[in-house]
Amino acid sequence: MDEPDVSEMEKEIQRLQQQLDMLDNRLDNIDSMVTAVAERVMSQLVTLNITCPHCRKNIEIAVVGNQRPTR
């Protein structure tokens, strides 16, 4: 049996590490956006307009809050 070359394994590990770093950055960005939206929702009306991918109907969702979250 051929065992994987050490340099190939190192390259694969490095590639996986880069992908994990990219995923971590994306999750951080999503967290920042969700936090910003949550803070806005707690202080004022937010309306989301979404188009259903199946029936193509427009759906409007209004979210209202009246206080800021405490940390």
N, C-alpha and C positions, 0 to 999 in steps of 0.2 A: 504494500500500500504506500501511496505517496502521502507524506505528511506535509501540511502547509508550510511553506517557507516562512521563517521568522519575519523577514522584511514584509512579506505579504500580510501577515497577521498584524504587524504594526501599522501598516497602511489602512487595513480594515478597521482597527481600533481607532485610529485617528479620524477616519471618515465617520464612524459612528459617533465619536465625540463631537465633531462638527455638527452633525445632524441634531444631536441632543442640545447643543448650544443654540442652534437656530430655533428649535422647538421651545426652549426656555425663553428666548427673546420674544417669540410670538406670544407665548402665554403671559409674559410680563406686559406686552402691549395690550392684549385683551383685558387683562386685569385693570390696567389704567383706564381703558375706555369704559369698562363696566362701572368702575368707581366713579368716574366723571358723570356718567348717566345717572347713577344712583343718587349722587349729590344733587344733581339738577332736579331729579324727580322729587326729592324730599323738599325742594324749595319752590317748585312751580309745576305747572301742567306740562306733560310731555305726551305728544301724540305720535304713535307709530303707524305708518301706512305700509302694509305688506300685501303683496300679490301672491295668492295661492298658486304654487307651481302646478297643481293638478287641474283646478277648474278655472284659473285665471281671474278669479274674483278679487276685488280689492277689499282688504280687511283693515279697518281703522281701530286701533287700540289706544284709549286715552288712560293715562296713569296720573293720579293726583296724590300729592303728599303735602303735609302741612308742618313738618318739622324737620330739622336737620338731624342726621344720625350722630350719636355721641361716640367718641372713641375712647 
